[in-house]
Amino acid sequence: MKFSIYRYNPEKDEKPYMKDYDVELQHTDRMLLDAILRIRSMDDSLGLRKSCREGVCGSDGMNINGRNGLACITPLKDLKEPVVLRPLPGLPVIRDLIVDMSQFFRQYHSVKPYLINDSPPPQKERLQSPEDREELNGLYECVLCACCSTSCPSFWWNPDKFLGPAALLQAYRFIADTRDEATSERLDNLDDPYRLFRCHTIMNCVDVCPKGLNPTNAIGKIKEQMVKRMV
Amino acid sequence: MGLSRQKYDVVIVGGGGSGLRAALQLSEAGHHVAVFSKVFPTRSHTVAAQGGISASLGNMQEDHWLWHMYDTIKGSDYLGDQDAIEFMCRKASEVVYELEHYGMPFDRNADGTIYQRPFGGHSQNFGERPVQRACAAADRTGHAMLHTLYQRNVSAHCHFFVEWMVLDLIRDYEGVVVGVVALEMETGDTVVFQAKATVLATGGAGRIFQSSTNAFINTGDGLGMAARAGIPLEDMEFWQFHPTGVAGAGILITEGVRGEGGILLNANGERFMERYAPHMKDLASRDVVSRAMDQEIKEGRGVGPEKDHVLLKLDHLGVEVIQKRLPGIREIAIKFAHVDPVREPIPVVPTCHYQMGGIPTNYYGQVVAPKGDNPAEVVPGLYAIGECACVSVHGANRLGTNSLLDLLVFGKSAGDHVAGWLATNPQHRDLPGDAADQSVARLSRIDKAQSGESVAAVSASMRKVVQHHAGVFRTGPLLEEGVVKISEVVDRVHCTAIQDKSRVFNTARIEALELENMAIVAQATLVSALARQESRGAHARDDFRERDDKNWLKHSLWYLEENRLEYKPVNLQPLTVESFEPKVRVY
């Protein structure tokens, strides 16, 4: 199978280049990550992140034939050759397919991604109805792979000011949690021309999310809450 | 020694469930904590746990920590230490409620309490009938828990060193652990970290097997570090084979599927577990179910063209239950087994999943090793928690959902104990002159080697040997041959060469370092397994089919130096209740 892979080692290369590989696959190689590991067994200098190899850890996000996705859950049979692999767009490249995710995590941290509830906790669990708990479905499953934010043109233009779909999805995850007491503070934190409102519902995030989540929907719900508290 | 130095009160090696729980305990108490992780913390392998975390909350029907304790001891095939098991089961409700207060999105019952599902080996009233004890967030409990713990640590301003690999422990001349040497992947820099206490939370080493549910990062780094520092590894012959890994792919399918009512079928469509475990059936403990599956396959009742797997049927649960309680499983089955479980069964096979053994500790998380007459003398300044540790609460076989519980209980317990240690040891001890020598020598060998075998080739040989010689069923001759072969692999590990010599994010170098750790674990596994002439829990010998309490009710301790074994007694004395005497184990 033929691949064309973005290569850049800051110690050696003046600028990035695309390197071609032709690799013989085994019948057990089903996912893109399997093929990349075959390539690595011939060329150990190819850098990428990887861990769970089942789509739950979010390590191996990359741009695959022009579309962001996780290599470990992208079936090889669906890919057109040569398979073109690039790092996630819009973030600084450290090396090869490894990007610097500091900006992405800074935005995530800035939404206070933790439950805020200053009431003394009960002896047992805080109660929550199954219906209220269901509000968290489609939000808590995010694996922080950055496929969505790095496919978002608004994030490319303003990665320091616009939070991006992943962080906003997590912002809403806590707004939607009936156990959280900081909704008003959270909305204040988002009420800014850039942080939230740079989302122009282009919906690339929804299109690429490897977990099938819908950040645009969550962003819409945050906007609804903002409107609601104004009236 | 030329390397830069930094000082922290506490260094925690590993950012999975146990490391994050310990970090939280210490950060919230105001200590200066550094957590090192090879990956961004939410990518740690805790994220892959699916089914649940056990606690006798009694939300579904009557439950009691003493029943949980009994189940855990029986599940351990009586090799678990009963003081630690009592400690864990009594603390379970407290740590689960805390996790809920941190924001864990548990599933809920109609009355708003945490939803609990049945799980293998968990019973009411000392084995009478299955009980719903596993607190669940759909089939993503580990993911939800790891993210919740990370999030709470963000609010506690814990200091993370992300994408750093810790290479070695630093012990001074009195044997006190005074810090670590660590490598920053992005820059290739090596730095000495001085600490008053060091906590190993590096997870398991399931990647030593060819067929494994484990992530690539599970390479036993903490075990390698401990062994190189002269600390023995305990009970390394005991590896759990999870009954339901996706055949061919090795991806985990939670036992929660059977908890929700899924059943295993052989080629004849027979629910064979009824023959092996008449009471608990498909919910017998994992070692029992895995052996039964292997037996069915061996006797020709396997499924598929090679008759090499069995089927996990769950379509009868209905699409609603599957979508609500097991959505992740459906996703995995479609992606990795090409079947939609709402219609078709999933092909499954026993797959290496969990390391029961590890670095010996007490229930405060302090690392202990024999010294003189004391089989459990504390190694000052060093703690180990989670899968890399052997407390031992899992003994010869872990019950499902007890691993997540282990992370929380002993993460917290170690955090508390470290805080006490810091109060009585407020000063950093001096670093020995040779603090970084071992790490520097390891790196230098890898950087200088011009020719040699590839790391990928030697890793593949190691996995093949372990898989073939230390699998579900073992025999003396097979193990003897395995011990010889793994020694050859160990020799080859020290003669590998990498092509990539650059500093910036050199993943080839990281993999070479990981292989050194894995080879230590693999050797400990085979040597310990050959010596243990009995069948107990996950260690099943065809040539010694019975459990032998007279000779083998004891923990193995393997030392890297001289590749030798010692033994120490099992603690059969709980903290407050009567001892559970070893009995014949039937489900």
HADDOCK unambig.tbl for C-alpha pairs under 7 A between the chains (distance, minus, plus):
assign (segid A and resid 41 and name CA) (segid B and resid 456 and name CA) 6.00 0.50 0.50
assign (segid A and resid 44 and name CA) (segid B and resid 499 and name CA) 6.52 0.50 0.50
assign (segid A and resid 44 and name CA) (segid B and resid 500 and name CA) 6.40 0.50 0.50
assign (segid A and resid 44 and name CA) (segid B and resid 508 and name CA) 5.64 0.50 0.50
assign (segid A and resid 45 and name CA) (segid B and resid 500 and name CA) 5.09 0.50 0.50
assign (segid A and resid 45 and name CA) (segid B and resid 508 and name CA) 6.62 0.50 0.50
assign (segid A and resid 47 and name CA) (segid B and resid 507 and name CA) 6.21 0.50 0.50
assign (segid A and resid 51 and name CA) (segid B and resid 215 and name CA) 5.14 0.50 0.50
assign (segid A and resid 51 and name CA) (segid B and resid 216 and name CA) 4.82 0.50 0.50
assign (segid A and resid 51 and name CA) (segid B and resid 217 and name CA) 5.79 0.50 0.50
assign (segid A and resid 52 and name CA) (segid B and resid 45 and name CA) 6.88 0.50 0.50
assign (segid A and resid 52 and name CA) (segid B and resid 215 and name CA) 4.12 0.50 0.50
assign (segid A and resid 52 and name CA) (segid B and resid 216 and name CA) 6.30 0.50 0.50
assign (segid A and resid 53 and name CA) (segid B and resid 215 and name CA) 6.60 0.50 0.50
assign (segid A and resid 54 and name CA) (segid B and resid 251 and name CA) 6.94 0.50 0.50
assign (segid A and resid 56 and name CA) (segid B and resid 47 and name CA) 6.75 0.50 0.50
assign (segid A and resid 56 and name CA) (segid B and resid 48 and name CA) 6.44 0.50 0.50
assign (segid A and resid 57 and name CA) (segid B and resid 42 and name CA) 6.83 0.50 0.50
assign (segid A and resid 57 and name CA) (segid B and resid 43 and name CA) 4.38 0.50 0.50
assign (segid A and resid 57 and name CA) (segid B and resid 47 and name CA) 6.43 0.50 0.50
assign (segid A and resid 58 and name CA) (segid B and resid 43 and name CA) 6.60 0.50 0.50
assign (segid A and resid 59 and name CA) (segid B and resid 43 and name CA) 6.76 0.50 0.50
assign (segid A and resid 95 and name CA) (segid B and resid 505 and name CA) 6.95 0.50 0.50
assign (segid A and resid 113 and name CA) (segid B and resid 151 and name CA) 5.89 0.50 0.50
assign (segid A and resid 114 and name CA) (segid B and resid 151 and name CA) 5.03 0.50 0.50
assign (segid A and resid 114 and name CA) (segid B and resid 152 and name CA) 5.89 0.50 0.50
assign (segid A and resid 114 and name CA) (segid B and resid 155 and name CA) 6.87 0.50 0.50
assign (segid A and resid 115 and name CA) (segid B and resid 102 and name CA) 6.27 0.50 0.50
assign (segid A and resid 115 and name CA) (segid B and resid 103 and name CA) 5.27 0.50 0.50
assign (segid A and resid 121 and name CA) (segid B and resid 101 and name CA) 6.76 0.50 0.50
assign (segid A and resid 124 and name CA) (segid B and resid 97 and name CA) 5.76 0.50 0.50
assign (segid A and resid 125 and name CA) (segid B and resid 97 and name CA) 5.20 0.50 0.50
assign (segid A and resid 125 and name CA) (segid B and resid 100 and name CA) 6.15 0.50 0.50
assign (segid A and resid 125 and name CA) (segid B and resid 101 and name CA) 6.86 0.50 0.50
assign (segid A and resid 125 and name CA) (segid B and resid 113 and name CA) 6.75 0.50 0.50
assign (segid A and resid 126 and name CA) (segid B and resid 101 and name CA) 6.86 0.50 0.50
assign (segid A and resid 127 and name CA) (segid B and resid 112 and name CA) 4.53 0.50 0.50
assign (segid A and resid 127 and name CA) (segid B and resid 113 and name CA) 5.56 0.50 0.50
assign (segid A and resid 128 and name CA) (segid B and resid 108 and name CA) 6.83 0.50 0.50
assign (segid A and resid 128 and name CA) (segid B and resid 112 and name CA) 4.50 0.50 0.50
assign (segid A and resid 128 and name CA) (segid B and resid 113 and name CA) 6.92 0.50 0.50
assign (segid A and resid 129 and name CA) (segid B and resid 108 and name CA) 6.43 0.50 0.50
assign (segid A and resid 129 and name CA) (segid B and resid 110 and name CA) 6.27 0.50 0.50
assign (segid A and resid 129 and name CA) (segid B and resid 111 and name CA) 6.79 0.50 0.50
assign (segid A and resid 129 and name CA) (segid B and resid 112 and name CA) 4.56 0.50 0.50
assign (segid A and resid 130 and name CA) (segid B and resid 108 and name CA) 5.08 0.50 0.50
assign (segid A and resid 130 and name CA) (segid B and resid 109 and name CA) 6.28 0.50 0.50
assign (segid A and resid 130 and name CA) (segid B and resid 110 and name CA) 6.18 0.50 0.50
assign (segid A and resid 130 and name CA) (segid B and resid 112 and name CA) 6.67 0.50 0.50
assign (segid A and resid 133 and name CA) (segid B and resid 107 and name CA) 6.82 0.50 0.50
assign (segid A and resid 133 and name CA) (segid B and resid 108 and name CA) 6.99 0.50 0.50
